[in-house]
């Protein structure tokens, strides 16, 4: 069975949803070491100050688009072993965040300008994303004759 960019995008959205729910629970409960959700801070950094509801909406739209596109790109690079490679993809996306996006926010490499706990928390979130993406793509990729 062939997996397309569209399939990757859809499962990327699902993985992003799970990751986002956990991220928001961490933020609301105070467990999260981030002062605010990173997608929201990124939108504020790029576009400037605006009302908090607008920032939240734009931040999460950007987050879901990024997660969906990343899922689509994943299937272009990895044609098999989706489950194992999903975790690898999560680590790759995490590294991109740590090396590119966090310094743009002024948080330093691996969140070092604030706390190293950011690197750990975001790694966990990205492993959840990659694991979820890989799981659903692997499940979808099972030929119908062998499906249970």
C-alpha positions in Angstrom: 0.0 0.0 0.0 1.4 3.4 -0.9 1.4 6.2 1.6 1.0 9.7 0.2 2.0 13.2 1.3 -1.8 13.7 2.0 -1.8 10.7 4.4 1.3 12.1 6.1 -0.3 15.5 6.4 -3.5 14.1 7.9 -1.6 11.9 10.4 0.7 14.8 11.1 -2.3 16.8 12.1 -3.4 14.0 14.5 0.0 13.8 16.0 0.1 17.6 16.4 -3.2 17.5 18.1 -2.0 15.0 20.7 1.2 16.9 21.2 -0.7 20.2 21.5 -3.1 18.8 24.1 -0.3 17.6 26.2 1.6 20.9 25.8 -1.4 22.9 26.8 -2.1 20.6 29.8 1.5 21.2 30.9 1.1 25.0 30.5 -2.2 25.2 32.3 -1.0 23.0 35.2 2.3 24.9 35.6 4.4 21.8 34.9 5.7 23.2 31.6 9.1 25.0 31.9 8.1 27.2 29.0 6.7 30.6 29.9 4.2 30.3 27.1 3.4 27.8 24.2 6.3 28.1 21.7 4.0 28.5 18.6 2.3 31.5 20.3 5.6 33.1 21.3 7.0 32.6 17.7 3.9 34.3 16.2 4.3 37.2 18.6 8.1 37.4 17.8 7.5 37.4 14.0 4.3 39.6 13.8 4.5 41.7 17.0 2.1 42.3 19.8 -1.6 41.7 19.3 -4.5 40.6 21.5 -3.8 37.3 23.2 -6.8 35.5 21.6 -5.4 36.4 18.1 -1.9 35.3 19.1 -3.3 31.9 20.4 -5.3 31.3 17.2 -2.5 32.3 14.8 0.0 30.3 16.9 -2.0 27.2 16.8 -2.9 27.5 13.2 0.8 27.8 12.4 1.6 24.9 14.7 -0.9 22.6 13.0 0.2 23.6 9.5 3.8 22.9 10.4 2.9 19.6 12.0 0.8 18.5 9.0 3.5 19.5 6.5 6.1 17.8 8.6 4.0 14.6 8.5 3.7 14.9 4.7 7.5 15.4 4.3 8.1 12.4 6.6 6.4 10.0 4.2 8.6 11.4 1.3 11.8 10.6 3.2 10.8 7.4 4.9 9.1 4.8 2.9 9.1 2.0 5.5 9.6 1.3 9.2 7.3 4.2 9.9 7.1 3.5 13.7 10.8 3.5 14.3 11.5 6.3 11.9 8.6 8.3 13.4 10.7 8.7 16.6 13.7 9.6 14.6 11.6 12.3 12.7 10.5 13.6 16.1 14.1 14.0 17.1 15.0 15.7 13.8 12.1 18.2 14.2 13.1 18.8 17.9 16.7 19.6 16.8 15.4 22.1 14.2 13.4 23.7 17.0 16.3 23.8 19.3 18.8 25.2 16.8 16.6 27.6 14.8 13.4 28.5 16.5 14.4 28.8 20.1 17.3 31.2 19.3 14.9 33.3 17.2 12.7 33.7 20.3 15.7 34.7 22.4 15.6 31.6 24.4 19.0 30.4 23.3 20.2 27.1 21.9 18.2 24.3 23.6 16.4 26.9 25.7 19.6 27.6 27.6 18.8 31.3 28.1 15.8 30.3 30.2 16.3 26.7 31.5 17.6 23.4 30.2 14.3 21.9 31.2 12.9 23.3 27.9 15.1 21.0 25.9 13.8 17.9 27.8 10.1 19.0 27.8 10.2 19.7 24.0 12.0 16.5 23.3 9.3 14.5 25.1 6.6 16.4 23.1 8.4 15.8 19.8 8.8 12.1 20.6 5.1 12.0 21.2 4.5 13.6 17.8 6.9 11.3 16.0 5.7 8.2 17.8 2.1 9.0 17.0 2.8 9.9 13.4 4.8 6.7 12.9 2.2 4.5 14.7 -0.7 5.7 12.6 1.2 5.6 9.3 2.5 2.0 10.1 -1.1 1.0 10.9 -2.4 2.5 7.7 0.4 0.8 5.7 -0.6 -2.7 6.7 -1.9 -4.5 3.6 -5.6 -5.3 3.8 -5.0 -9.1 3.5 -2.9 -9.1 6.7 -4.9 -6.6 8.7 -6.6 -8.0 11.9 
